[in-house]
């Protein structure tokens, strides 16, 4: 296997790990929708957006299949991905805790969404494929919208 193919295969694994994070975040929000029916619509809206993010990340495989590569993807190494996966897995387990409050759920969602923003993942990664810019901009903008939705609507609802 030549160097470029090794890079592409490595990038595929990172993309898959990120996509898995998105789908698990969606599952977490679905659990919150069941647990907190008064906010069901909002949680399911976020869960559906996470599924869209999963699909968008998976489309990045087509970019790799065309021979294009991503730049700066290596900045998001195993440690950052493991931390994110750990946070999501712990949150999924805690979602079944009978003592979990809507405030806890909001705080957890905020922590997860801001961790994606804080990493600047979608702003740092680039590619020689023009369609990637569209995908990255969409994912970045959606993540920022999620933070605002959680900050505004959910926090107001949890006070009432």
C-alpha positions, -999 to +999 in steps of 0.1 A: +000+000+000+015+034-010+016+064+013-015+081-002-036+050+003-024+047+039-034+083+045-068+077+029-073+046+050-063+064+082-086+092+074-115+068+067-111+055+103-112+090+118-143+099+097-160+067+108-152+074+145-167+109+141-198+095+124-202+070+152-201+099+177-228+117+158-251+087+157-246+080+194-253+116+203-285+112+183-294+081+204-287+100+236-311+128+225-337+101+216-334+088+252-339+123+265-370+127+243-385+096+260-374+106+295-385+143+292-417+143+271-423+180+278-392+186+255-397+157+232-400+178+200-368+196+207-348+165+216-361+146+186-352+176+164-316+175+176-315+137+173-326+140+136-300+166+130-273+143+144-284+116+120-280+140+092-245+148+104-238+111+104-249+109+068-229+139+058-198+125+074-203+092+056-204+111+023-168+121+030-159+085+020-169+093-016-144+122-015-117+098-004-128+073-030-122+099-057-086+102-045-090+135-027-076+138+008-083+160+039-058+183+054-053+187+092-074+156+099-045+142+119-049+170+144-078+151+158-060+121+170-070+091+190-069+109+223-095+136+213-118+109+198-115+087+228-124+115+251-155+123+230-165+087+228-161+083+266-182+114+272-210+101+249-209+066+263-210+078+299-239+101+290-258+073+274-254+052+306-265+081+328-295+088+306-311+057+322-305+070+357-339+076+374-325+106+392-315+124+359-332+158+357-340+178+326-313+202+338-288+174+338-298+164+303-294+200+291-261+204+308-248+172+292-261+181+257-245+215+261-212+200+271-212+176+242-221+202+216-196+227+229-169+201+229-174+197+192-173+235+187-143+239+210-123+214+189-130+236+158-131+204+139-152+215+110-132+248+107-097+233+108-102+204+083-099+212+046-097+192+014-088+195-022-124+184-029-147+214-034-177+196-021-160+191+013-163+229+020-201+227+017-202+197+041-179+213+066-198+246+066-231+228+071-218+207+100-201+237+117-232+259+113-255+231+125-234+225+156-235+262+165-273+262+161-275+232+184-256+251+211-279+280+207-310+259+208-298+241+240-288+274+255-320+293+247-350+271+244-341+242+267-327+264+295-359+285+294-381+254+294-362+238+323-368+269+345-405+267+340 
